[in-house]
């Protein structure tokens, strides 16, 4: 009998402790979570494309005559202007050719003068029936031949003067000149394959990227272009070190050909390069606008959780203060946010911090996250 009483007393004590713990637990306040209120907005969707920087203009410095380089007149890597002298070739033989051509012109002029005087004399004699028709014809033919010989000599002089002028190799483009591929004393020829140097215009550069033909069709039909006309349709650039380039660009042209193996089209974008930070051949990434998405939500990435299958979900605090789990449809990422098309409604309070203190169905106390300076500026 005493054993039964002891067991009954122990059961009553255990029940009392359990009830006391439950009462104590019910008396605790709901956990506090940090939330962000989301609203629908129109977002420009972008596509990140790899690309290479190319000079907006490029000219190879090549000799147009044969000879020995006697002088280099520029500093490697410096800015050169149009028609600036770059190299000098030994001009002695070309100066001699010019003098010879001038002498030939003088000789042809003398012969032409003599032929003209002879033709005029025979014309006067023919008028008095003193000279024969054959003699006059021969004199006129000699005059015309001397005139043609003068024109030939003048053309040869012009050609010799042009070759002499080519002994000074000049810039055919304003821009930055690269390293010299030759030196003083080197023999150069007009038919050589190697350029002496290369001039590149890089104050404005091109970036060549590839994009799918399907996206290009939307641009061609005007759908995307019209939608982006009133939005931020500029193209942004990310450098090889991950930093964002401070200048924006625009679509310049598209190659009128689709690669049959990859189905992509080469696009050419133009960027200002005032600080000469972009150099030809540099690898970059281009963030290019491709579409406008309406009634979508920008959700902080820390507010999206994944289930065991990797599907995205969000915790939303409803009007009763309880947490609801919502499946999301993510379109793409945008900086530190996800672009969400389905799963949220205007005014939803999205949990972004405090997940470890709550669970779906639990009652919580939501606290709006304070905006940082960067968030306020972006909005």
Secondary structure, 3 states (H helix, E strand, C coil): CHHHHHHHHHHHHHHHHHHHHHHHHHCCCCEEEEEEECCCEEEEEEEEEEEEEEEEEEEEECCCCCEEEEEECCCCCCEECCCCEEEEECCHHHHHHHHHHHHHHHHHHHHHHHHHHHHHHHHHHHHCCCCCHHHHHHHHHHHHHHHHHHHHHHHHHHHHHHHHHCCEEECCCCEEECCCCCCCCCEECCCCCCCCEEEEEEEEEEEEEEEEHHHHHHHHCCHHHHHCCCCCCCEEEECCCCCECCCCEEEEEECCCCCCCCCEEEEEEEEECCCCCCCCCCEEEEEEEEEEEEEEEEEEHHHCEECCCCCEEEEEECCCCEEEEEECEEEEEECCEEEEEECCCCCCEEEEECHHHCCCCCEEEEEECCCCHHHHHHC
